[in-house]
Amino acid sequence: MNSESYYGIQVTSDVYDFPLKQDERSRIFIQINHIGDGRESIRNSISVGWHVNPSLYGDSKAHFYRDGYKSTGCYNLQCPGYVPERNIPTVPGIAIDAVSKPDGVKRTIIFKVFKVVKTCSSSNINDASLNILVIILVVMLHISMRRTPYLIGRFPKSLFTSLGDKADNIRLGGFVATRTAQMAPMGSGVVERQRFNEIKPVYANDQNIYSVSPINADGKFTYGGPSK
């Protein structure tokens, strides 16, 4: 999705786990970007989702993750910046035990990422350089596996060169990586068999291996694979 301005997104996704090998990984991602004119000094991004990554966790469970805002591959709390809420057990890297079955029960996770603006007095903050009346801009992360999303953490505006003002690009999708010729499972691990005649805002580089359905009026779509 491309636009001049985005200030938040909420995504509901089914969650799956797979018996992956040590050198395989599979994930879904919600990536919020400010690309601007394309210069690296301007570009910022936040990426959250769930993934199966045996080399990172030592298991084939699904885990909630967040990726680094500057360099990808800096997951969860490995890099500074993300500020967890106090006394909240849901932190990046936590395993998701309740997962879906392709032909059975569906378990979902809700991601809600948005920018919030708060006005407050300088007596409530620890920054002498700020004025008496300040605007604090932070990107808030909410998550839920069963009910309405609740706040689990935030990304302070000081992390960003541009995304603290707005996002101009949002990407949703799946990603797999493997060192062998055998394709790792993506999404549900099952190929979506719907027709592709009307697909425009989505892209799959090989629809015979990993497929994606059209986006319906409610903003829903399915994807997965590989084909067996």
Secondary structure, DSSP 8 states (H G I E B T S, - for coil): -EEEEE-EEEEEEE-------TT-EEEEEEEEEE-TTS-TTT-EEEEEEEEE-HHHHSS--EEEEEE-SSSTT--TTSSS--EE-TT----TT-EE-----TTS---EEEEEEEEEEEEEEGGGSS-TTS-SEEEEEEEEEEEESSSS-EEEEEEEGGG-SSTTT-EEEEEEEEEEE-SSSS---EETSS---S--TT--S---S-TTTSEE----TTS---EEE---
